[in-house]
Amino acid sequence: MGFKTDAIHAGQEPDPSTGAVTVPIYQTSTYVQEGLGKHKGFEYARTQNPTRMALERNMAVLERGVAGYAFASGMAATTALTQLLLKQGDHAICSDNVYGGTFRLFDKIVRHYGVEFTYVDTSVLTNIEKAVRPNTRMVFIETPTNPLMSITDIRGVCEIAHRRDCRVVVDNTFMSPYYQRPIELGADIVVHSTTKYLNGHSDSVGGVAVLKRKEDAEQLQFIQNAAGGILSPFDSWLVLRGIKTLPVRMEAHNVNGMAMAKHLSERKDVRKVYYPGLPNHPGHELAKKQMSGFGGMIAFELGDLDRARKFLERVRLCSLGESLGGVETLISHPATMTHASVPPDERNRLGITDGLVRFSVGIEDIDDLIADVDAAFL
Ligand SMILES: Cc1ncc(COP(=O)(O)O)c(C=O)c1O
């Protein structure tokens, strides 16, 4: 089926007992069994929940994997992937400007289990070639990156990693499967914070991982149950509902994102705009090849903290807040918010300066958003 049809129907049949059109919220912790070992395939809700499983089937179809597993947050999903792929003595490579929380997980927690990480600019493939070691088991990339929108060649990374026994994980949160499907480009695993575009309404925190290989899927299912970081039935239902409108929302984010990026780049007080849809973005040509839209995430440079602070305090319609991917426009300051856990020297080296502002452009009327931005500059 087409993507829009799958977004609405894949993995979800009308409820067998009532015919309800939407999958019910199965708010239960356990299931009655007819006798010892006799049940309907549902024993305990950490292990199986029909609402969560509908979301997992839906995401597996949208991301073109064999199975998906939903977790209590994007970070819980990434944690489970480190449990799947890494053990003591292993080495992993990671994009050097991933979401700050991903870096924090790897650097402050997983590293202490005897796993070594190398952080490189994965938009340059030779950096990955040079970093690979015989014990490298995972390459974790985010493309576009948060917040600088740098683009990594997913196919190119997979070619390098797959010469060895090394899995490629792509954080696809910024694009969603509507605009980018990493498994089709060769990746082994896709991870999402469903908190963002998939749910799309800023009212749920969750995560999902979709896998290409059956053996990885079976092992991740084991980890999901054993470690227990599952998504709740209500949040699963919210994300399922959000995904039904993912295609129309993404198209609207894309139109507004492009218009806002163009507008910002025409303003003299904006020093630099990072948006892969602009022809002067270094990843523009690659973005056109591996993505089918550019989305609604933009970063722009205002020069210093004082200018950034004034701008962030003056906007009215755009809300100052930490998240992204909702229907409403959110604006944030990566250096003190999402990337505060990255050491200041490293932030400056990456370009996450004190003057950098990140925009998650929503789907409001673009004229209202532009008027709000222009008023904040006055
Ligand atoms: C790209 C990206 N990946 C992962 C995460 C973590 O997701 P969550 O906040 O749902 O744990 C975030 C959160 O902002 C993110 O932006």
The ligand as an SDF file (V2000), in Angstrom:
LIG
                    3D

 16 16  0  0  0  0  0  0  0  0999 V2000
   17.0020   13.5200   17.5510 C   0  0  0  0  0  0  0  0  0  0  0  0
   16.5560   13.0580   18.9100 C   0  0  0  0  0  0  0  0  0  0  0  0
   16.7320   11.7850   19.2530 N   0  0  0  0  0  0  0  0  0  0  0  0
   16.3470   11.3210   20.4620 C   0  0  0  0  0  0  0  0  0  0  0  0
   15.7740   12.1480   21.3940 C   0  0  0  0  0  0  0  0  0  0  0  0
   15.3770   11.5960   22.7460 C   0  0  0  0  0  0  0  0  0  0  0  0
   14.0110   11.3660   22.7870 O   0  0  0  0  0  0  0  0  0  0  0  0
   13.1270   11.4070   24.1270 P   0  0  0  0  0  0  0  0  0  0  0  0
   13.1420   12.8110   24.6210 O   0  0  0  0  0  0  0  0  0  0  0  0
   11.7860   10.9290   23.6680 O   0  0  0  0  0  0  0  0  0  0  0  0
   13.7650   10.4760   25.0950 O   0  0  0  0  0  0  0  0  0  0  0  0
   15.5620   13.4860   21.0750 C   0  0  0  0  0  0  0  0  0  0  0  0
   14.9380   14.3920   22.0590 C   0  0  0  0  0  0  0  0  0  0  0  0
   14.9160   15.5960   21.8980 O   0  0  0  0  0  0  0  0  0  0  0  0
   15.9710   13.9550   19.7960 C   0  0  0  0  0  0  0  0  0  0  0  0
   15.8100   15.2490   19.4460 O   0  0  0  0  0  0  0  0  0  0  0  0
  1  2  1  0
  2  3  1  0
  2 15  2  0
  3  4  2  0
  4  5  1  0
  5  6  1  0
  5 12  2  0
  6  7  1  0
  7  8  1  0
  8  9  2  0
  8 10  1  0
  8 11  1  0
 12 13  1  0
 12 15  1  0
 13 14  2  0
 15 16  1  0
M  END
$$$$
